[in-house]
Amino acid sequence: MSLDWINPARRLQELPLYVFARLDQLKAEARDRGVDLIDLGMGNPDGPTPQAVVEAAIAALHDPDNHRYPDFKGSIYFRRAIAEWYHRRYQVVLDPEAEILPVLGSKEGLTHLALAYIDPGDLILVPSPGYPAHFRGPLIAGGQIHELMLSAHNDWLIDLAAIPDRVAERAKILYFNYPNNPTTATAPRQFFEEIVAFARRWEILLVHDLCYAELAFDGYQPTSLLEIPGAKEIGVEFHTLSKTYNMAGWRVGFAVGNDRVVSNLRTLKTNLDYGMFSVVQTAAATALQLPDVYIHEVQERYRKRRDFLVKGLTDLGWKVKNPQATFYLWAECPPGISSTEFALLLLDRTGVVVTPGNGFGTGGEGYVRISLIAECDRLAQVLERFAQSNLFDTSTPLLSGK
Ligand SMILES: Cc1ncc(COP(=O)(O)O)c(C=O)c1O
């Protein structure tokens, strides 16, 4: 039976297609045609999870206590490890009982925070371009999105002064993320001070996504929202182990900050899941306790790739920013071609997968995002393919039907 007489909920029907889901289809088609794809589309780290973390997980797997339902709040061992890590990195003191909640990857936490806080019609401020969960969570919850358009002219920082008072007055939540995906922008500490003052003035909940907390170069140290005095009263911050520790498949992150927000997110989640597999929590705690030398190695790996690809692309005539953080490049499309068309052109002519900027919102139009998730020898092939394909000559029509 087809069930075509029962429609899914409008909240699902009305969601635009997820950019990575669409890319997956196109990649599958290209592979079927025998193309040797070089996939720099997703922010999916290519290295293994550190050995010490894998070993801690294996040992934990042998303990039958870990086979039972975990605690909703997360294990105290993991929560303490998070508090210690926070204090070490940012000199911020967190109460493991009230201000910390493990989440099943920060995407899950960010999206469920929207369900915990947004009623239909609530006005939510979301930068564009931005990480999809920052606007998809509010859309699923029935929120009304007010896009904060980012631009190169303002170094991709949110222009707080451009937000009309009547919008700020109505707004309930502001999502933001620096170091930024997809633009790779970083924000000075002064910006964090300004956004905290703005949120306090207009009584807005600040949700900061510090996904790229450790992926920074050239001595730059990203700021945590919670370093700013008064931030804990109006904000929460999300972290992930996916990127720094190559643990994307483990699904582990955490929310920290305002105790009421943490508590309400936990209440929502007690209705949806049973917490995080204890083995994963033990592994994650081990990761947070790794010596700094591990972090330095990771940073060095991505820095080399960044230097290699930025130089290679620039030599080929691309306009690309040299990022101080994240593991992406944010590159301008040639004039007169949309980001989707350019990404399709790249896939078609070179077999290289990048993400079209408009998949991150209308503010990403005119750019593509390239993930530094391959070694330099593979990135050299990318440059070779680009060099041979005469990409900036877009007078040849794109293949149709793609
Ligand atoms: C800004 C940002 N937040 C969250 C995530 C998702 O992280 P997780 O794997 O913890 O769900 C990503 C992944 O690309 C991201 O770029």
The ligand as an SDF file (V2000), in Angstrom:
LIG
                    3D

 16 16  0  0  0  0  0  0  0  0999 V2000
   28.8030   25.2040   13.3560 C   0  0  0  0  0  0  0  0  0  0  0  0
   28.5160   23.7530   13.5100 C   0  0  0  0  0  0  0  0  0  0  0  0
   27.7730   23.3450   14.5530 N   0  0  0  0  0  0  0  0  0  0  0  0
   27.4850   22.0610   14.7490 C   0  0  0  0  0  0  0  0  0  0  0  0
   27.9490   21.0890   13.8660 C   0  0  0  0  0  0  0  0  0  0  0  0
   27.5570   19.6600   14.1160 C   0  0  0  0  0  0  0  0  0  0  0  0
   28.3730   19.0620   15.0240 O   0  0  0  0  0  0  0  0  0  0  0  0
   27.9870   17.6540   15.6660 P   0  0  0  0  0  0  0  0  0  0  0  0
   28.7470   16.6280   14.8930 O   0  0  0  0  0  0  0  0  0  0  0  0
   28.4110   17.7640   17.0830 O   0  0  0  0  0  0  0  0  0  0  0  0
   26.5090   17.4670   15.5330 O   0  0  0  0  0  0  0  0  0  0  0  0
   28.7140   21.4570   12.7750 C   0  0  0  0  0  0  0  0  0  0  0  0
   29.1760   20.4480   11.8140 C   0  0  0  0  0  0  0  0  0  0  0  0
   29.6060   20.7330   10.7350 O   0  0  0  0  0  0  0  0  0  0  0  0
   29.0040   22.8250   12.5900 C   0  0  0  0  0  0  0  0  0  0  0  0
   29.7500   23.2470   11.5810 O   0  0  0  0  0  0  0  0  0  0  0  0
  1  2  1  0
  2  3  1  0
  2 15  2  0
  3  4  2  0
  4  5  1  0
  5  6  1  0
  5 12  2  0
  6  7  1  0
  7  8  1  0
  8  9  2  0
  8 10  1  0
  8 11  1  0
 12 13  1  0
 12 15  1  0
 13 14  2  0
 15 16  1  0
M  END
$$$$
